[in-house]
Structures are given as structure tokens and as C-alpha cells.
Amino acid sequence: MKGLRRACRTLLCAIIGITAMLSGLPSSAEVRAQANVREFDTQKLDAFMETSMQSLNIPGAAIAVVKGDQAVYWKGYGVSGPDKKPVTPQTPFVLGSTSKSFTAVAVMQLAEEGRIDLDAPVQRYLPWFRVADEEASEKITVKHLLHQTSGLSTYSGQVSLAKGNKTLESHIRGLKDTALTEPVGSVFQYSNTNYDILGAIIQEVSHMPYTEYVKQRIYEPLDMQHSYASPEEGEGGGLATGYQPVFGWMVPTKQLEHQGTVPSGYLISSSEDMSKYLIAHMNGGRYGDTALLSEQSVGLLHKPAASMWGDAFYAMGWTVEHDKLYHDGSTENTYSKMVIDGEYGVILLINAMDFFHIDSYDSIMTGIVGMLQGQDPPKLESSEYKQTYMVLDIAAAAVLIYLAFSIYRLFKWRTRFHATALRIGFHFLFVLLINWLVPIGLLLAVPKLLVPWPVVMAFLPGFGHFMFVIPVLLISVGLIKVILILRSIAGKRKKVFAH
């Protein structure tokens, strides 16, 4: 959910005025690896993971390293939740947007069977499908969705995060008033909505729920025994609890309901299972004796298609940059990233998400891949994490002190305010700017230009609530000030007329 990340960073920079980079906290670990010759130092890798988690305040994580057609290293670090159970390679995590590659695989399976034509319009499979522009609705094809070139915006995908409690079909039917922001097929725009629509197509064509399809056609053939398609199933299998920083303190939190957005970001898997999935992608669709897809179809999944930035292109559920394939995912409180680079494939799962330090989460994977290629790992400083939250907390405290002082002064106004023309004009201008225009502008601009407020509060607990409540309080204080000013003016007039 990359668009959301960018929106969160933009929002917080605009309101609090700071750009953040890094974060920090540790844990213990349990190791399991397949017998194979490894060309990297596992002790250094473990030390890097533990140091990174300590620096970034991450409770638990799991990794898997694949070389060729075998998983050569699995390991879990830290704890999976408040019960302090250790993370293992079998611990399931919510994947986030890494789920999109599974949806793309499902589409290609059905395409191989002749049940889906990638160049066919969506309406061939979902006759009721509509966006606001009826003509554009007829033009959107399956391939446009796969390549993220349908014209649907990043924002439309973010809006869906606040409405994920709908069924998949009702979520897609609800797009009838959604406007495209670019002509169909013209430009890449990352949108969760594209892959949710693909999920609905899979559901319609296969005559089974999307979640059931993934279990029967992907999880089971790859022997992914610790992978799930719903949080209820995942919890029964030891699903890792997600954590989020609240004013700098990492606390366990619950996700919103996402029944209607599973295809774009809410599948569940473990590092051990994801190693099997990576092996299939790295070996022409085969895992052992199982053929998930043909080599030709895997080639199409990995083929660069839509230009994103620089040398990066979107394929089908994968980003392609030079010879490297990757995709990451972030939910409210979990993070994942998978990379195929040369002869190695790597999966990283984390049971926390800190949108102030997303670049640092990404750098963990960069460090792992670099170590596999013989490079020294980067160092993540916990002091930067602490400094970031110190600045944010001080800024929030300053705002609260100002607001508390403003409320305190209101009780003095009735007796101390003298209604001169100059004072009245000054206070009206001050109220108009500080108590009304700025906070009202913020309350309206965030959901209009960035993300809906429920999403802000879900993905940025603490600061997200703070950024919503403070403008509401400022508006309220401004209203009370105006009432007191008007009462003071009215009282002065009464005295004049009384004389």
C-alpha cells in the first residue's frame, strides 16, 4: 500500500513539519534451516536482524532465504504477540500488498485454462461492473488491472481500506460512483482497487469464493500449511499480533475488517510457506513435482509492463527493476517484502508497522540481500528513532499546552474582555485564521486529497487521532470565543442605551 505510505508521510510533514527516517526494540529467536551449502554467514545475518529489530522497536520478524529450487535458511526472531510466544518460520503474518502476486497467479491459472482472456474487458466477466464513466467502464481490461493502468487512482484504493467490512462483490459494486483520474491504459497508478476487482473476477469465473480459490489452487498445491485467507483461520493457526507505535510506544493493535479487500492486501502466510511460493516463481512455476503455472505464464507475470519511476516497471503483482523482482506490503500493523535477485529469493515478515520509519523497514531487506551478495550490512541507529518521536511528542505536547491555555483563558474572557473596535477586529481575524480556516481546511483536505480520516486513525494511531481531535477542539474554542465577543458587544450596547 505504497500510496498510503506516501500520503501518511506527506500528511505528517505538513502538520507537524518533520521528515522521519529510522526507528527501534529487540527479541529472542528460533532457528530452522534445510541442509544445504550456504554461501553467506548466518551468524552475521542473525546479528543484523536482531540489531535492526532493536533499533526499530520491532517485536517479531521471520525470514526465509531461497537459492535455486531450495529454501536454504529459515528463522524467526522475537515474539509473535503479547503472550510472548517466540516467532518461528511457521508463524503466520498478514502479508499486505504482497498478496497481489497471489491474485495475479490465480488470474494466470484461469487464463491458462482458457477461462480468462487477459485482453478481455472486465464486463465480460462482471457484466454489472461500473465506474462513474460508463464508456470508460467498458474499456477496462483484465490486463489493465494487472498492470495498474486502469485509470483508477491510488486514492480510490485507500478509500476502500475504510470500507473493507463489505463483501468482495458489494465492495466492487460500490465503485459505480468512482471517477477515473487518468484515461484507461494511459499511465501507471498504484491502486488496491485494481486487484480487488481481479479478486471478484476470479470469484465469478471459478464459481468459488476468492479465499477458497487461493486455498485450493495455490496454498494446497504448494503445501503451504501455515497460510490462511481470513484472520479467523489465521488466529487458529497462531497468527502473529500486529503492533503499532502510539506516540513512540509500540503497542498491540487490531486491524480493521477487510473482508472485501483480501485480494489486494490481506492474505496470511508464514516465512516457511512463502519460501515455497518463491521457489515456484524462481523455477518456472514449479515447486518440486507440482506445477503451479507454466514457465510461459510465469514469464508474463514477471514481464515489465507499466513504467513506475526511473528503471522500475510494474509487471503483474511484482515490481521489476533491472534484473530484480520485488514487492512489499504494509497493513495497519504488519509489514512484508519479497525479493528475487539473481540466484537468491528472500522473504521478510514483520509483526509491526511504523509509517514514520517505512524507509528503515525497507532497508532491512536491502541489508539482507546485500549480505547474500557479500556486502556489509547497514547500521540502523536507534537514536534516530528516539529523536523522531521526541520531536513529534514535544510538538504534540506544545499544541496541547496551547489549547489548554486557550480553554483556560475562555473562563477569564467574560470579565476581562473589553470590546473596543480594535480588539474585536483582532480577535475575529485570529479566530477566523487559527480556529476556523486552518483546522477546517485540514479536516476537509485530508480525506479529499490524501486518505479518509478512519484510515489515518487506523494506520497512525495516536497521532492520527490527535490530528483529528485538535482541529475539532480549535473550532469549538473559536466558536465559544465568537459567542463571548458577541455577548460582550451586546452588553456594552445595553449600557450605552441604558444611559
N, C-alpha and C positions, 0 to 999 in steps of 0.2 A: 504494500500500500504506500507506494513511494510518494504519490501525490499528496497524501495525507501528511507524510513526514514534512514535505516542503511547506505545506500550509501551516503546520504547527510551528515550525521554526520561524516563518515569516510573521505569524501572529505574535509570538512571544517577543521577537525582536522589536516589533512595532510598539508593543505595550510596555515592556519592561526595559527595552533598549540595550539588550546584550546578546551576543552570539556565543553559544557554548560549544565545547568540543569533547571533553572527556569525563569519565565517572569511576566508582569503586566498592567491594566486600568479598570474603573468601568462602572456603569449604573443604571437606574431605573428598575421597574418591574411591571408585571400584574399577578394576581393570579387567578387560577380557579381550583377547586378540586371537585371530586364527593363526595357525602355524604357517609361516611364510618368511621368505627372506625380505627384510625391510632395509631400505637404504637411507633411513632417517633416524635420528636419535629420539627415541620415545621419551626418555627422561627429560630432555630439553623441551619437548612438546608439552609434556605434563606440567613442567615448571612454568612454561609460558601461559598455559591455560589457567593455572591456579593464581599466578600473579595478575593476569588480566581480570579475572573474576574479583580478586581482592580490590583491584584498582577501580573497578566499575560497579562495585556493590551488587554483584550478581549472585543470587542464592545457589543456582544449579545450572549445569550445562552437560551436554553429551556430544561426542564427536564420533565420526566413523571415517576411515580412510580406505579408499578402494584403489587397487592397482591392477590394471588389466581386467581380468574376469574374477578377481577375488577381493574380499574385504581383508585388509592386512592389519587393521587396527581399529578397535572399538574401545571407548572408555566413557564412563560417567564421572562427573565431578560435582561435589557439593550436595545439596539436599533438594528433594522434589517438592517440599511444602512445609507448612508449619509443624507437621508431625515428625520432621527431621529424618524421614526415610532417605537413604542415600540414592542419588541418581545412578542408574545403571544403563547399559546400552539398550535395555528393553523398556525403559521408562518412556511412555508416550507424551508428546508435546503437541500443542496446537500449532500448525505449520504457518498460518498466514498465507501470503500470496504465492509461496512455493506450491500451494495447492493447484495453481493454474496449470502447471505442467501435467498434472494428473488428468485434468479436464481435457487438455489438448490430446493426450494419449487416448482417452476414451473416444473423442471425435475421430481420430485417425483409425482406431479399430473399426468403428462403424463405417468409415469411408472405405476401408479395405474390403468390407463385406458388401459394398455397394448400397448401403442403406443411407449414406450421407454423401452428397456431392459438395465438395468444398466451394465450388463456384456458384452453387445454387443460392437463391435468395432465402433469407430466414423464413419468409412467409410460406415457402413450400412445406416447411415442417411445423411452423406455428402460424397458421392462417390468421389468427387473431392478433398477431404481433403488430404493434403500432408505437411510433413516437409522435411527437407533435406535428411533424411534417409528413403527411401521408405519402407524398411522392417519394420522399427520401426513405421512408419505411420499406418501400418495395425494392429499393436498390441495395440495401444492406445484405451482404452475403455472409456465409459461414466463414469464409477466408478473411473478410474484413474484421470479423470479431476476433479470430485467432491472432491476427496481426495488429490488433488495436488501432484500426484505421476506419472504424465505422462512423466517426463523427461525434460519437458520444464523448462527453467531457470527463476529465478527472473528477470534477465536482459531482457529477451525477453518480459516480461510484461511491463517493464519500457520503452523499445523502443516504444511499442505501444502507450504510452501516447503522444508521439510527432507526431503520425500518426492517431490520433483519428478522424480526419475530414473525413476519408473514411467511406463508409457504412460498416455495420457489416460483410456482406458477403465478400466484397473486402478486408477487414482487415484480415479475416481468410484465404482467398485465398493467401494473401501475405506472409503466413508462409512457403511457399514451399521451401524457402532457409534457414529457421531457423534450426539450429543444436540443437539436444537434448544434454544436458550436463550430463545426467545420464541415465542408462538403464530404459526402460519403467517399471513402477511398483516397482522399487527398493527402492526409497527414497523420502521423502517429500521435495518439493521445491515450496515455495510460488510463484505463477505466476499468474498475472492478465489474461494472455492469456488463461489459462485453462477455466476460467469462461466466457470469450468471445466466446470460441468455443462452450461451452454449450448453450450460447445465440443463436448461429447460428443453433444449433440442434433444440432448442425449436421453432425457427422461421420456420425451414423446416418442422418439424413434425406437428406443429399446423396450418400451412398454413396461418399464420398471422405474421406481424412484431413483434419482441420481445417486443417492448414497448406497443403495443396494447394488447398482451397477458397478460402482467403484469397488465395492467389497468382492463381488463375484468375478469381475473381469480383470481386476488389477491386483488387489490385495491377495486373494486366494492363489492365483497362478504363481505369484512371486513368493509365496509362503510368508507373507507379512503378517505374522501372528499377533503383533502388538500395535496394529494400526486400526483406526476406527473412523467412522463418518459422522458421529454425533458425540457431544460431551457426555451424555448419559452412558453410552457404551464405554467411552474413554475412562470415565471415573471408575467403572467396574474393573478396568484394566490398570489402575494405578496412575491415571492422568496427572501430570505434574501441575501443581498450582502455580498460576501466574502471579508475578509481583510487579508493582509499580512504585516509583518514588513519589511520596507525598511530602512536599517541601524538603526533599532530600533524604527522607527516611524510607527505605524500601519496605513496603507492606504488601501482604497477600490481598489480591482483589479478585472480583468476579467479572467475567465478560458479560456484555450484553447478549441477548438472544440473537442467534444468527442462522436460523433455520433456512431462510431464503437466500443466504449468501455463502453457503458452503462451497459451491464450485469455484468461487474466486478467492477464498481465503480461510476456510475453517475445517479442512481435513486434519486428521490427527495421525501422527506416526512416531516411531522411535528411531534412534540413530542406527540400530542394527537393521531394522526394516528398510530404512532409506538407503543403506548401503546396497541392498539387493536391487532397489529401484535404480540406483546409479549404475550398477553393473549392467542392467538391461539397456540403459541409454548408451553406455560406453561400448557395447558389444552387439550393435546392430539389432537391438530389440530382444536379445536372448539373455536369459538367466538360467544357466545350467542347460537342462533339456527343454526348458519352457521358452516358447517364442511369444513374447508379449505383442510384438509388432514385426513387420518385415523390415529389412535393412533399408529399403527404399522409403518407407514411411518414416522411420527414424531420421533419415536424411532430410526429409521435408520438415519435420519438427524442428530440426537444428539449423535450417537454412535461413541466413539473414534475409529479412524482408522489408521491414519498415525502419527508416532512419530515425534514431532517437537523439543522439548527440555525437559529435566527433566521429569516432570509428565504431560506435556502438549501434547495433541494429536489434530490433525485436524480431524474433522468429515466431514460434508457437509455444508460449509458456516459458520461453527461455530468452535471455539476452545474449547476444553474440558480440564479442569484442575481440578482433583479431582471431586468434585460434582458441580463445577461451569461451566457454559456455557457463552461464551462471544465472541464478535468480534468488532473490531474497524475499522474506516475508516478515511482516510485523503485524501483530494484533494489538489489542489494548495492553496485553501483559506478557506476550511471548515474542520470540524472535527466531528466525531460521535463515539459513543460507546454504545453498548447494552450489558447488563449482566443479566443472570438469576442465582441467588444464593439463594438456599433454597426456601422459600415461596415468595420471592420478585424478581421482574424484574425491571430493570431501563434502561431508555434511556437518553442519554445526547447528545445534538446537540449544536455546536458552530459555529458561522459565522466568524471564523478566523483560521489560521494555522501558527504555528511558529515552523519550524523544528529544531531550536536550543533548543527548550524547550518542545519537544514532551513528555518527561517523566512527565513533570509537568501537561500537559493536561491529561495524563492517571491518574495521582494522584487525579484529581478532582473526577473521577468516583470511585476510591478507597476510597476516603473520604466519598462520598455519601453512598456507600454500607456499609462502616464501621459504619456510623451513624445509618443506618437502623438496624444494629446489636447491637446498644447500645454503640459503641465506640466513643471516642472524635475525632473530625475532625483534620486532619493535618493542619499545618500552612505553607502557601506558602509566602515566603518573596519577596517583590518587589525589595529589594536592590540587590538580586542576578540577577534579570532580568536586572537591570540598569548596574550592574558591567559587565555582559556578553557583552552587547552592547558597553559599554565604552571601553573594551579591544579590541573588534572587530573593532570599529570605529577608535581607536588610531592606531591599526595595519594597517588598510586601509590607514589612513592619512600618516603614515610613508612611506608606499610604494609609495604613490602618490608624496610625497616630494622628495623621492629618484629619482623617474622617472622624475619629473620636473627639478631637479638639473642636471640629466644626459642629458636631452634635452637642457638645458641652456648651459651646457659645450660644446655641439657639435658646437655651434656657435663660440667658442673660439679655437677649435681644429686647424683650418686651419692655424692660425697664431702662436699658441703656441706649437703644437706638433712637437717634434724633433725626427726624425726617426732613433734612434740608434737601434742596433740589440736587446739589452736587452729590451728596451721599446716596440719594435714591438712584441717580443715574449710574454711579459707580457700581453699586450693588446689583442693579439689574443687569448691567453688562457682565459682571463677574458671574452671576448665576447663569446667564444665558450661555456663556462660553464654557465654564468649568463644570457646572452642574447639569447642563442640558445638552448643548451641542456635542461636546466631546463624548460623554457617556452614551447618549442616544445614537450618535454616529457609530460608536464601537459596537453596541448591541445589534444594530442593523447591518453593519458592514461585514462582521464576521460570518454570519450564516449566508449572506448574499454572495460574498466574494471568496470565502475560504471554506469553512465547514460548518455544519449545523451545530448549535450550542450543545445538544446532547452528546454529539461525537467529541467535541472539545473536552467536555467534562469526563467522558469515559476514557479518553486517551491521555488526558492530562489532569488526573485527579489532584485536588488541592489547588494548584494554580489555575486550572480551568474553572473551577467553582469560584475562586477568588476573582477571576477576570469577569465573571458574570454578575456576582453579587455586588461588587464595589460600584459599578456603574448604576445599578438599581438603587443603591443607598445614596449615591451622589444626586441622582434625580429626585429622590424623596426629600433629601435635605434642601435642595434647591426649591422644591415646591413649598416646603414649610417656610423658607426664607421669604419667598414672594408673598405668602399669606401674611406673615408678620409685618412685612413692609407695608402692604396694603392696609392692614389694621392700624398701623402707626399713622399712616397718612389720613385715614378716616378719623382717627382720634384727634389729630391736630385740627382737622376741619371743624369738628364738633366744637372744639374750644374756641375757634375763631367765630363761628356763628353764635356761640353762647355769649360772647362779648358784644 
